[in-house]
């Protein structure tokens, strides 16, 4: 495999009806998805069998975790969610939100 560099500014895409999710890399150990959310869009709480990592590339959102108050996450923040913990995100702002989502293979 060769090294790869991804330009998020060129890859990001938005959909007026629902959040846009696109897999930008897949390997034996996991994958990277780019999540693009317009204001008001969200990813409802869900779980994974392995760790889940979100890196906020642009904008600001609310990290949702079962039983906890929403927590603001913005550009440059990294969220690491352990296996089987319920989590989601909501774009409650008036700006677009772009997140790199890293998950283990099979999740």
DOVEX-481077 format. One line per field, with one value per residue: residue number from 0; residue in three letters; chain; x, y, z of N, C-alpha, C in turn. Coordinates in steps of 0.05 Angstrom, whole numbers, plus 5000, padded with zeros to 4 digits. Example, Ala and Ser with C-alpha at 12.3 -4.5 7.8 and 13.67 -1.06 7.14 Angstrom:
% DOVEX-481077
i	(0_1) .
aa	(Ala_Ser) .
ch	(A_A) .
n.x	(5264_5257) .
n.y	(4886_4955) .
n.z	(5156_5142) .
ca.x	(5246_5273) .
ca.y	(4910_4979) .
ca.z	(5156_5143) .
c.x	(5264_5258) .
c.y	(4934_5001) .
c.z	(5156_5157) .
***
This chain:
% DOVEX-481077
i	(0_1_2_3_4_5_6_7_8_9_10_11_12_13_14_15_16_17_18_19_20_21_22_23_24_25_26_27_28_29_30_31_32_33_34_35_36_37_38_39_40_41_42_43_44_45_46_47_48_49_50_51_52_53_54_55_56_57_58_59_60_61_62_63_64_65_66_67_68_69_70_71_72_73_74_75_76_77_78_79_80_81_82_83_84_85_86_87_88_89_90_91_92_93_94_95_96_97_98_99_100_101_102_103_104_105_106) .
aa	(Unk_Unk_Unk_Unk_Unk_Unk_Unk_Unk_Unk_Unk_Unk_Unk_Unk_Unk_Unk_Unk_Unk_Unk_Unk_Unk_Unk_Unk_Unk_Unk_Unk_Unk_Unk_Unk_Unk_Unk_Unk_Unk_Unk_Unk_Unk_Unk_Unk_Unk_Unk_Unk_Unk_Unk_Unk_Unk_Unk_Unk_Unk_Unk_Unk_Unk_Unk_Unk_Unk_Unk_Unk_Unk_Unk_Unk_Unk_Unk_Unk_Unk_Unk_Unk_Unk_Unk_Unk_Unk_Unk_Unk_Unk_Unk_Unk_Unk_Unk_Unk_Unk_Unk_Unk_Unk_Unk_Unk_Unk_Unk_Unk_Unk_Unk_Unk_Unk_Unk_Unk_Unk_Unk_Unk_Unk_Unk_Unk_Unk_Unk_Unk_Unk_Unk_Unk_Unk_Unk_Unk_Unk) .
ch	(A_A_A_A_A_A_A_A_A_A_A_A_A_A_A_A_A_A_A_A_A_A_A_A_A_A_A_A_A_A_A_A_A_A_A_A_A_A_A_A_A_A_A_A_A_A_A_A_A_A_A_A_A_A_A_A_A_A_A_A_A_A_A_A_A_A_A_A_A_A_A_A_A_A_A_A_A_A_A_A_A_A_A_A_A_A_A_A_A_A_A_A_A_A_A_A_A_A_A_A_A_A_A_A_A_A_A) .
n.x	(5017_5009_5026_4975_4942_4890_4845_4802_4772_4762_4735_4688_4617_4549_4481_4415_4372_4389_4444_4508_4547_4608_4653_4720_4768_4789_4815_4851_4847_4809_4766_4756_4707_4676_4637_4586_4547_4491_4460_4417_4416_4429_4462_4434_4437_4479_4516_4582_4623_4677_4727_4709_4725_4720_4737_4734_4731_4712_4669_4618_4588_4542_4560_4530_4514_4491_4453_4480_4491_4488_4550_4590_4627_4681_4718_4780_4774_4778_4742_4738_4706_4691_4683_4615_4590_4537_4528_4524_4514_4497_4482_4471_4477_4482_4516_4555_4577_4633_4661_4712_4707_4729_4731_4737_4753_4697_4659) .
n.y	(4976_5045_5110_5157_5219_5259_5309_5343_5388_5383_5335_5338_5335_5355_5343_5363_5336_5294_5274_5268_5212_5185_5134_5142_5116_5048_4994_4935_4937_4975_5031_5096_5144_5201_5248_5292_5344_5384_5443_5424_5370_5302_5246_5192_5162_5105_5042_5011_4953_4958_5008_5076_5132_5202_5258_5326_5364_5411_5463_5459_5417_5377_5328_5268_5226_5168_5180_5225_5296_5335_5350_5402_5399_5420_5446_5413_5382_5316_5257_5199_5140_5086_5014_4991_5035_5079_5130_5192_5247_5316_5369_5428_5480_5538_5529_5488_5421_5379_5316_5269_5201_5145_5077_5009_4950_4913_4938) .
n.z	(5000_4986_5012_5028_5017_5038_5017_5051_5040_4986_4984_5015_5017_5015_5033_5027_5049_5084_5127_5097_5083_5067_5049_5052_5056_5063_5098_5120_5176_5189_5174_5143_5146_5117_5146_5131_5152_5149_5180_5234_5222_5244_5275_5301_5367_5374_5373_5372_5360_5367_5383_5368_5332_5326_5289_5289_5234_5213_5233_5285_5334_5373_5417_5432_5484_5516_5573_5588_5589_5528_5495_5472_5413_5372_5315_5308_5353_5382_5389_5426_5429_5470_5459_5450_5476_5475_5427_5391_5345_5336_5293_5315_5301_5257_5217_5171_5187_5190_5196_5208_5211_5245_5245_5269_5230_5206_5236) .
ca.x	(5000_5023_5016_4954_4935_4862_4838_4775_4758_4753_4718_4663_4592_4526_4455_4395_4353_4401_4473_4522_4568_4623_4677_4743_4790_4784_4839_4846_4842_4787_4758_4751_4684_4673_4609_4580_4521_4480_4447_4393_4419_4441_4466_4422_4456_4484_4540_4601_4637_4704_4729_4700_4739_4710_4755_4719_4747_4701_4644_4613_4565_4537_4565_4508_4522_4469_4453_4497_4483_4503_4575_4598_4653_4685_4742_4804_4769_4778_4725_4743_4684_4697_4663_4588_4579_4519_4538_4513_4522_4476_4490_4451_4486_4473_4539_4559_4594_4648_4675_4725_4698_4747_4721_4752_4741_4674_4640) .
ca.y	(5000_5070_5131_5173_5245_5266_5337_5344_5410_5373_5311_5342_5338_5359_5335_5378_5318_5278_5276_5253_5195_5173_5121_5153_5096_5023_4976_4910_4942_4993_5049_5124_5156_5230_5255_5320_5350_5412_5450_5409_5341_5288_5217_5183_5146_5078_5031_4995_4932_4967_5037_5094_5158_5224_5282_5348_5377_5437_5469_5453_5400_5367_5300_5256_5200_5159_5186_5249_5321_5339_5364_5416_5392_5437_5441_5405_5363_5287_5242_5171_5126_5058_4994_4988_5059_5094_5157_5205_5276_5333_5396_5447_5507_5548_5524_5460_5405_5358_5299_5244_5180_5122_5053_4984_4932_4898_4954) .
ca.z	(5000_4984_5029_5015_5030_5030_5019_5060_5026_4959_4987_5029_5002_5032_5023_5041_5062_5106_5128_5076_5093_5046_5057_5037_5058_5076_5100_5135_5204_5193_5152_5150_5132_5120_5152_5126_5163_5148_5205_5241_5217_5266_5275_5326_5383_5364_5385_5355_5376_5372_5388_5347_5335_5310_5289_5278_5214_5207_5246_5313_5338_5400_5421_5447_5497_5532_5601_5594_5575_5503_5499_5448_5401_5349_5298_5323_5375_5376_5407_5426_5442_5474_5449_5461_5488_5457_5420_5367_5342_5325_5285_5326_5294_5231_5199_5165_5204_5176_5215_5199_5229_5242_5259_5265_5210_5214_5251) .
c.x	(5018_5010_4995_4949_4908_4858_4808_4759_4747_4734_4691_4640_4569_4501_4434_4376_4364_4431_4485_4545_4582_4648_4700_4767_4781_4809_4832_4838_4819_4781_4755_4727_4686_4644_4605_4551_4514_4466_4421_4396_4434_4445_4455_4442_4456_4509_4557_4614_4666_4704_4719_4713_4727_4730_4739_4737_4738_4674_4643_4588_4562_4542_4543_4518_4500_4473_4470_4486_4500_4528_4584_4626_4656_4712_4766_4799_4768_4761_4731_4721_4692_4676_4637_4577_4561_4529_4525_4523_4499_4489_4468_4459_4474_4495_4541_4579_4607_4664_4688_4718_4715_4736_4738_4738_4718_4653_4624) .
c.y	(5025_5090_5147_5198_5253_5296_5339_5366_5401_5350_5316_5347_5339_5352_5350_5360_5302_5281_5259_5238_5182_5160_5131_5135_5072_5006_4952_4915_4960_5010_5078_5134_5187_5236_5285_5326_5379_5418_5434_5379_5328_5258_5208_5165_5117_5067_5017_4974_4939_4997_5053_5121_5178_5247_5304_5364_5406_5440_5461_5436_5393_5337_5289_5229_5193_5167_5211_5273_5324_5356_5376_5406_5410_5431_5435_5386_5334_5274_5213_5157_5096_5039_4994_5012_5073_5122_5166_5233_5291_5360_5415_5476_5515_5544_5494_5447_5382_5343_5275_5223_5155_5099_5029_4967_4916_4913_4972) .
c.z	(5000_5003_5013_5031_5019_5035_5026_5046_4999_4962_5000_5010_5021_5018_5040_5057_5085_5106_5107_5088_5069_5056_5039_5038_5073_5075_5116_5164_5209_5169_5162_5133_5136_5123_5148_5134_5161_5175_5209_5236_5240_5259_5302_5341_5373_5378_5364_5373_5382_5378_5364_5352_5316_5312_5275_5260_5209_5221_5275_5315_5367_5400_5440_5458_5516_5562_5608_5579_5549_5509_5472_5439_5376_5336_5315_5345_5365_5397_5404_5442_5446_5463_5465_5476_5468_5453_5394_5365_5328_5317_5293_5319_5267_5210_5193_5184_5188_5196_5201_5220_5224_5258_5252_5243_5222_5230_5233) .
***
